[in-house]
Amino acid sequence: MNLKIVGYLISVLIVMEGVAIASCAGVALLMRDELHEILLMLCCAVFTSSCGIIGAFLLRPRSRSIQMGIREGFATVAGGWFIASIFGALPFIAITGLHAYDAFFETVSGFTTTGATLIDSTLKLRDGSTLPDGVESLSCGILFWRALTHWIGGMGIVVLSLAILPILGVGGQSLFNAEVPGVKTHDDQVTPRIASTAKILFMVYFVLTLMETLLLWGGGMPLFDSVCHSFSTIATGGFSTKNSSIAYYDSSYIQVVITIFMFLSGCNFILHYRALKGLPLRQYLSEEYRFFIYVLAAVTLIITVTLLFSNVTDPMSGEKYHMSPWLSLRAAAFQVVALSTTTGFSTADYTVWPGACGMLLLGLIFMGACGGSTAGGMKCVRLLLFLKFSFSELRRCIFPRSMQDIRLDGKRMETPVLNKAFGFLAIYVLTVFLFATLLPMVCEMDMITAISTSATCISNVGPGFGQISPVNTFSWMTPAAKLLCALEMLIGRLELYTVLIIFLPSFWKK
């Protein structure tokens, strides 16, 4: 493996990250943050870009065309996310005063679009003080950086680099496949050139972000908050500028707008592009898309009816759902879409809802959304293939000589595709079990919290159940537990294979 090329590409990504941090200094200036915080943000930007420039200069290739294989692609993506998270933690350390491990956790949560935060009024800073108002104590520059890490991570650092720096001359297909290693059931590449594909996806991403920002701003949300929440929504992240998340605004309009855009962000972005190009509705509604809609509709209906006849009073909003169809539907739809798309926003403390609701929501955390979206989780396409395979095996019990014929959108799935999907599901479950076992060893927590923490980190959701409910944060965990969670977030964001494969000895052999 050519480590020099890997180091060069990661260095270029770090230069871009420094530019992104510098933009946050500009926002801080516009929002009239403290002068010393603006200067610290600029220092972080200059240091980050300088490190990247030095690395790119020392490791630059001799020829303009960079030849790289699949191993270089995996190493660049995994290493890029890890190194970017280290440099991205600098503003949190320098300005907010977080410990290094806390800053790393918050940055990884941002780039992986997990949205799990540890910033609250109980978190101890390096000088022993706390943030009395939690997230609302942070400066605008830091709040914007938190949201921007979501937005960058949503499309992927590598994909964004291909969209805006095609002059690298990199073998982009290897990078793109490492960044998006999901099941490919159709022509995922919109155009023959991967850089053109990345540009198209970026444009769809940008248009959705702009549309939501304008709608939220028009609905009464301040412009700064509108931008930050749009970044979080389209990236299916979950960071908010308020301690009580979306519940703070107490607006049906804002909740409906965010629900719609969370749903759109959980769908395949290539399908969005093809719909804008005039793709017939019948082709747009792929089998995975229909499966996603049916599951969300069914779970929303069940939870709405359950809340309607319950005596639950929500501790976050103070709303009573009993015999209130609109409040029940609004709360159910928002949380179902938020957790299934792994966005993690909250308008209610769903842990106080009836137990059946909690089980359904936990299932959605594992399921995730569609392939080709910014969401995490197992992805609907893999679960759909697994269900089809299971029913096929049941039929073969009756007709042992029948040929296995598993189709998706009318196309027969080849055995290697099925093996990769089922292998992913098996590794996914084993990873959840492994981290759920390790976490209680390094931090005191009950079984429900351990399982929920592991599931929400690998699915990149954010809030969960037990001690990480929507009204709690991750601040109470030990440093070792936070680092374990950060590692699991990275594994989940890069869909397991990209990170786990680098631990195989064969990966490093010539």
C-alpha positions, 0 to 999 in steps of 0.5 A: 500500500502506498502510504505516501499517497494516503498521507498526501490526500489526508493532508489536502483534507486537513487544509480544507478543514482549516478553511472551514474553521476560518469560516466559523471565525467569520461567522463569529465576527458577524455575530459579535462574539468576544474578540479573543474567541474570534482570534483563537478560532483563527489561530486554530484555522491557521494551525490546521491549514498549516499542518495540512500544507506542510504534509501535502508539500512533503508527501506530494506525488511526483506525477500529476496523476495519482494511481491508487487502489482499493486499500489506499481508498479505505486507508484514506477515508478511515484515516481522513475521518480520524485525523480530521476529528483530531484537528476539529477538536482544537476549537473546543479545546482552545475556546470552550475549555473542554478536555481533549477527550471531551473535545474529540468526542464532540467532534467525532459526534459532529463529523459522523452526524451522530449528534450525541453531545456531552455539553451540559451544565454538569460538564467539568471544563479543564479549569474546573468550571462548568457551562451554566447554561449548557449548549446555550453558553457556547459562543456563536462561532463554536455553535456554528462549527458544531453544525458545520461538522455535521454538514461536512460529515453528512456528505462525507469529507472525501466526497465533498473534496471530490466535488470541489477539488477535482484537480487532485487527479485522484482515482476517485472511484476507490475513494467513493466506494470506500466512503459509500460501501453500501449495497449497490442495487442500481446504477449509483453513479449518476455520471461516468466521472465520479467527480461529476457525481459528487458535484451533483450530490453536493448540489442536491445537498446544498439545495435542500439545505437552502430550502429548509433554511428559508422555510425555518427563517420564514417560520419565525426561527432566527436566521442563525438558528435556521442555518445551524438546524438546517445543517443538522437536519440535512446531514441527519445529525442532531446538534441543536443550538438549544438545550431542549432541542426543537422542543424549545421553539414550541412551534407546529410549523417548525416541527413539520418543516424539520420532519419533512426534511429529515425524511427527505434526507433519509432517502437516496440522494441519487433518487432526488436528483433523478426526480428533479431531472423528470424521472417518472414517479413509478421509477422514483418509488423504488422498492426500498423507498416504499419499504421505508415509507410503509415502516414509518407510516405503520410505526407512526400510526401505532405510536399515535394511537398508543399515545392518544389513549395513554395518560402520559404527560411529557416532561420536556414540553408539558403536553398531555397526549390523552385524547389529543389527536394532533399532539399525539400525531405530531409527537409520534411522527417527529420522533419516528422520523428523527430516530429512523433517519438517525437525526436524533432531534427531540421534541419529547422525552419518548422514554416516558411513553408506553413500553411498546413505543420504546421497543418500536423506536429502538427497532428504528434506531437499528434499522436506519433509513435508505442507502445513499442517504446521509443517515446511519443504521443498518439501512432499509435495503439490507433489511429488505434483502434479509426479509426476502432471503428469510421468506425464500428459505421458508419456501424452500422448506416446502419445495427443497428443489426450488431455485433461490430467486431474490429480486429487488426492483425486478433485478435478481440479486447475485450471491456476492451482493447477498453475502456482503449484505448479510455479512454486514448485518452479522458484523453489525450485531456483533459490534453492538454486542461487543461495545455493549459489553465493553462499556459497563467495564469502563463506566458504571451503567445499567444494561438498558443504557449499555445496549442503547448507547452501543446501538445509538453510537453505531447507528449515529443517532445520538439520544437513546434510552436509560441514562442517555435519554433526550433529557440527558447527555453523555457528560456523566461517562468516564473518559474511556467510555467516551473514547469507546463511543467515539470509536463506535461512531466512526465505525458506524459512520463508515459502515463497518468495513472501512474501519474494521478492514484496516485491523486485518493483517492481510490489509497491510501485506503487499 
